[in-house]
Amino acid sequence: MKCNKLGRTGITVSEICLGTMTWGSQNTEAEAFAQMDYALDRGINFFDTAELYPTTPVSAETYGDTETIVGNWLEKTGKRKDIVLATKVAGAGRPYIRGGEPITGAAIREAVDASLRRLKTDYIDLYQIHWPNRGHYHFRQAWTYNPFKQDREKAVADIEEKLSALDDCVKAGKIRAIGLSNETAWGTLKYLSLAEKKGLPRVATLQNEYNLLYRSFDLDLAEVSHHEDVGLLAYSPLAGGILSGKYLDGQKPAGSRGSINGDIGGRLQPRQEPATRAYVEIARKHGLDPSAMALAFCLTRPFMASVIIGATSMEQLKTDISAADLVLSDEVLAEIAKVHRFYPMPM
């Protein structure tokens, strides 16, 4: 398993990260334990979770359960020092999480302590802002995104308040490094410039969606990544399972994310089907598993720090991890590029 550095932190992680968002809803604790055991045995040392999880579906009743499962595994196995552990503070919008309020400095301090208790650990390796307080274009919001409604002074003050709280947590030994998620190029650069100016923690990573159907990171954020050493942690590298081909022709297999979350956060709609079919056909033409090919493509990107996989079965997990050993030929990459030019933004 190839490993990469997280920004300028010196923290080294496997190029595949084990995602956890189905644990506690689609997966039992025993199944989650089996996934963590298998992943660690295959060289994966990086686990990503969040206080919000599980998300299939998101609910007040299961809030925090995924972190608790991870913490129980760490306690049982004693493997904490073998794992680089990432989690996130949830933003506004859910009344059962700090009254649904935006992320403040006080919210970060409270959330860090709560995550530490659930994870049964003294420190978090990478602590991430799950989404910004101001508007953004992630979660299928590109069509209505309007940054001109944002208050300039408030946006900057908000970022500085978060950085100051994160700095307190770093100095207290509760977190080692910080990252962003569902952030923009401007937001990332503002975090970086304020950190440099004020002597606050430097952003190491950016966890945004990236897959064959959604490649906005290839543009401005790729440039930010290159010049500023902020690596991408790609979530939904299979577009919520769509790129496996299992939803083609209107199928919704029982127990799948599509059968639980409907349109998979806006991804599962007719516009993506021609592109998905084209990618699946490339894989089959070359004797590749469609999921493995999609993940292997993500691993070719120069800005990639780690690709976050998620599986509800051991069979899926094994296929996903096998992508680390898959080298895509120039012919396959050229065919992928051709499809991307034809379907640049099908979601």
N, C-alpha and C positions, 0 to 999 in steps of 0.2 A: 504494500500500500504506500503510494507516494504521500509525502507530507509537505505542507506549506507553512510559512510564517503568517501569523495574524498581524498585518500591518508592520509597525516598527516595534512591536512589543517583545519579540523574542519568544513568544509562545508558539509552539509548533503543533499543528493539527493534521490529522489525516485528510486527504483530499475528498473523502466522502464522510459526511456527518450523519449521525443517526437522529432523525427527527422523531418526535414523540406525540404528536397532537392527537392521535387516535387512542392513546392509552387512557383507559378509564371510561371509555364509551364503546368504541368498536372492538377494543382489545382489553382483556382481563389483565390483572396484575401478573398472573403466571405467564401469560403470553408476552407481556412486556419484558419480564425477567429473561425469558428465553431469547428474545430479540437482542437484549443488551449483552447476554452471554455470547451469543453467536457473533455479533458485530465485533466485540472486543477480541475474540479469538481470531478474527480475520483482519486484525490490524487497525480497526476503527477506534480511535481514542477520543473522539469528539461527539458529544451529545448536546442536542439543542432542545430546550423546552421553553415554557412561558407560564406566568401565573394564570393566564387566561385559559390554558388548555385543560381538558380536551375540547376540540372544536367541532366534533362530529356527532351531535351538534353542540354548539356553545350553550351552556345553561348555568343558572345560579346553583343548581344542585351539584354539578360536577366541577365547579370552579376550584382550581388548585389541586385537583385530584392527580393530574399527571405529574406535577412536581412531587407530590407525596409518594407516588409509585417509584419514581427515580430515587428519592431519598431512602425508601425502604430497601431498594436493591443495593444502594451504596452501603447502608448499614449492614445488610446481610453478608455482602461479599467482602467488605473491607477494601474495595478497589478505588477509593476516592482519588488517591495519588496517581492512578493510571488513567484518569479521565480528565479531559478539558471540558468543563461544564459551562454551558451558556444558558441564560434565561432572560426574560424580558418583563418590563413593567408595562401594564396595559394602559392605553389611552382612554379618552372620554367615550361615553356612549352607553355604558352598561350600569344601570342603577345599583346593582349588587356589588360593584367594584368601586369603593370609595365614593358612593353616591353618584357615579357616572360623571364625575368632574374631570377636567383636563389634568394632565400631569403637571404637578408642581414639585418644588424641592422637597416639601414635607411628604408628598405622596411617594416620591422615590425612596426616601429614608424608611418610610413605613413598609413599602413593598419589598425592599431589600431584606429587611428583618423577617418579614413573613415568609419570603422565599427560602431564606436560610433555615428557618425552622422546618418547613416542609421538606426541603432537600436534605435535612440532617447533616449539614456541613457548616464549617466555619467561614468559608469563602466561596465566592463565585468567580470563575475565571474570566467570563465575558458577560457583562451586563448590558442589555440593549433597550433602547427606547422603541417600543413596539410600533408606534406610529406617531407622527407629529400632532401637536395641538391645532396648528393652523391647517388650512385645506391642503390636499395633495391629490395626485392623480392615480394613486394605486387603488386596489380593490375595485377595478372596473369603473373608476370615476373620471377617466380621461376625457370623456365626452362632455362633462359638465364642469371641468376644472377651470377655476377663474382666480388666479393669484392677485388680481387687481382689487379684490375685496379685502385683502389682508392688511392689517395695521402694521406698518413698517417697524415702528418703535417697539410695539408689543411683541412682535415676532422675534426681534433680537433680544429683548429683555427676557423673554420666555426661555430661549436657548441658554442664555447666560445663567439663569436661575437653575436650570437642570444641570448644567456643567458644574456649578458650585456644589450642588448636592452630591453629585457623583464623585467630586473631588473629596468631599468629606468621607464618603464610603471607601474610597481608595486609601485615604490616609488612615482610616480605622482598620484597614486590613480585611474589609468585607468583600471587596471586589478587586480584581487584578487589572482588568482592562475594560474599555467601554466600546459599544457599537451602536449603530442606528439600524432602523428597519423601516421599510416603506417611506424612505426619505428621497428628496430631490437633490439635484446638483447644487442649487443655491443653498439649501439647508445644510448639506454636508460641508460645503466650503465655509459657511458661517460658523459651524461648530469648530472647524479647524482653525479659522482665523482668531476666534475668541479664545480658544485654548492657548494658542501661541502668545497672544497679547496679554492674557491674564495669568499665564502659568498654570492652566487647568489641564485635566486629562485629555489626551489626544484620541480622537476616534480611530479605531483600528480596522473596523469592518462595517460593511453595509449589507444588511439582509433584505434583499428585494426579490420579487418574483423574476425568474428567468427560465425560459424554456423555448423550444423550437417554435411555439406559437406566439410567444411574447418576448421580444428581444429589444425593448427600449433601452436597456442598459448598454447596448452596443454603441450608443451615441455619446452624449455629453458625460454621462457617468463613467463610461470607459476611460475618457480622458482624465477625469478626476482621479480615478483609480490609479492610472499610470503615473501621474505627476505627484500624487499625494500618498501613495502606498496605502490605499484603503481598498482591501480586497472584498470581492463579492462573496457572500454566503447565499447561494441561490436556493430560494424556496420554490415549491411547486415545479420542480424540473420536469415532471411528467404532466404538468397542467392538470393537477388533481386526478391523474390516472387516465386522462383523455388520450394521451399519446401512446398508451398501450394498445389502443384500438378497440377496447372492450365496449365503448359506447357507440360505435359506428352503427348506422342504420337504426337508430332509435333504441338500441339495447340499453337496459339498466340492470345489470346482474344483481341478484339479491345480496344484500349485505354490503354492496359497494357504496362509495361515497355519494355517487349520483343518485342512488336509491334513498339516501338519507337526507342529503342537503340539496336535493332538487337539481338546480342548474349549476352546482359546484361553484358558488360565488360568482355567477354570471359567465362562467367559462363555457358551460355546456349549452350551446345554442347553434342553430343551423350554419352560421357563418364560418365556424371553425371546421366543419366536417370535410370539405374538399381538401384543405391543407392537411388535416390529420390523415386522411386516406392516402394522400400522396406520400407522406413520411412513412406510413406503415408499409406501403408498397415498395419503397426504397429498401427498407429493412428486409422484407421478405425476398426481394430480388437478390440480395446479397447474403442470404442465409443468416440474418441477424434477428435477434429478438427486438421488437420495436421499442420496448422500454429500455433495454440495455443500450441500444443505439442512441436514443434520445439523451440518456444520461452521459454516455461517452462523448457525445457532441459537447455538452456543457463542460466537460472536463478539458476540452481542447482550448477553451477560451483563456486568453492570457491574463485576464483580470480575476480569474476564479481562485478564491482562497479555499472554498470547500463547497461541495454540492450536498444539500440536505435531502436525504431520501426519507420516504415514509412508506411503511408497509403494514398491512393488516394480516398477512400470512407469512409463514416462513418461506414458502415458495417464492413469493414476491420479494422478500428480503434477499434471498440468495441471488435472484436475477438482478436486483438493483446493485448489489455489491460486486457482481461479476463485471459490471461496467468498468471497474478500475483496471481490469486486465484486457479490455477491448480497445484495440487501436483501429480507428477508422481509416480506410484507404483514401487516397486522393480522389478516387472516383466517387466514393460515397459522399465525401465532403463537397465535391462539385455538384452532385445531384441535390444535396441538401440546400446548397446556396441557390440553385436554380429555383427550387420550390419557394424558398424564402423571398426571392425577388418577385415571384408571381403572387404570393400571399403574405405580404409584409406585416400585416396586423389583423389576423383573422379573429381576434377575441376582443 
